[in-house]
Structure formats: structure tokens, C-alpha cells
């Protein structure tokens, strides 16, 4: 069976009342990058966080920017030891 293909142009979803806060996230493709913007309201204050996800080869990079600054996380796919070096 062939893998399923999901085409995502853009998406908006919301979560109500999680820890006394409401949040709305919007996801959209910017070329090969997936950008997720989340706005959260808590006690009358609105904060915003942006995540940019990119995949190059076997590397996933997630860059997050919010009021506290920026963070970059890099994940590398690794084969289990029993499969490393297998053709």
C-alpha cells in the first residue's frame, strides 16, 4: 500500500481554557517551511509565539521566537544501532 499524502495549505485551530488561557494557532506553508503562529490570551494579556519547521535530508530544525527570545532546536534522524551500516 502506498503512503497517504496530506496536502496542507493552511490551518487554524483553537484551544479554549487550557490553564485559564485561550490560544489560537495558525499553520501555513512558506515554500518548504511550515510556520506555526500561536496567540495566547491569559488574564487580558496576549502573547505570540512563532515556530518555523524545516526538514533537510534527515535533519529537522525547529526555530521558535516569542517574548522571551529565540531558540533553535536541531534533530537528526538516526538509525537504530542494529540497522547502522546495513545496505
RAHU-V206402 format. One record per residue. RES is the residue in one small letter. PHI is phi in whole degrees, 0 to 359 (none if undefined). NEAR is the number of other ideal C-beta (glycine too) atoms within 10 Angstrom. D_LAST is the distance of its C-alpha to the last C-alpha in Angstrom with 1 decimal. Layout:
# RAHU-V206402
res: {RES;RES}
phi: {PHI;PHI}
near: {NEAR;NEAR}
d_last: {D_LAST;D_LAST}
This chain:
# RAHU-V206402
res: {x;x;x;x;x;x;x;x;x;x;x;x;x;x;x;x;x;x;x;x;x;x;x;x;x;x;x;x;x;x;x;x;x;x;x;x;x;x;x;x;x;x;x;x;x;x;x;x;x;x;x;x;x;x;x;x;x;x;x;x;x;x;x;x;x;x;x;x;x;x;x;x;x;x;x;x;x;x;x;x;x;x;x;x;x;x;x}
phi: {none;285;295;286;243;248;257;244;268;200;208;226;219;224;235;258;75;294;51;63;224;252;223;231;244;236;244;208;271;243;64;275;256;258;252;239;250;242;247;235;247;218;54;82;256;252;240;229;228;237;242;240;255;226;234;229;61;256;243;254;243;237;253;242;232;208;298;273;128;241;218;235;242;238;242;245;287;232;284;301;307;293;257;293;83;280;291}
near: {3;4;5;5;5;5;5;9;7;9;12;10;10;11;13;8;8;10;8;8;14;14;19;14;16;14;17;14;13;9;6;9;13;17;16;16;16;19;14;18;13;13;6;5;9;10;14;11;16;13;18;16;15;15;13;8;7;10;11;14;15;15;16;17;15;14;8;9;7;9;11;10;10;9;11;9;9;9;10;6;7;7;8;8;7;6;2}
d_last: {23.2;22.5;22.6;26.1;27.2;29.9;31.9;33.9;36.6;38.5;39.5;42.3;42.7;45.1;45.5;49.1;50.5;47.6;49.3;52.4;50.5;49.6;46.6;45.4;41.9;41.1;37.6;37.0;34.4;35.2;32.8;29.3;30.9;32.2;35.5;37.2;40.8;42.5;46.3;47.8;51.5;53.0;56.6;57.4;54.9;52.0;48.8;45.9;42.2;39.6;35.8;33.5;29.9;27.3;23.6;21.8;18.0;17.0;20.6;23.6;27.0;30.2;33.4;36.6;40.1;43.2;46.7;45.3;43.2;39.6;36.3;32.8;29.8;26.2;23.3;19.7;16.9;14.8;12.2;13.7;13.4;12.0;8.8;8.7;6.5;3.8;0.0}
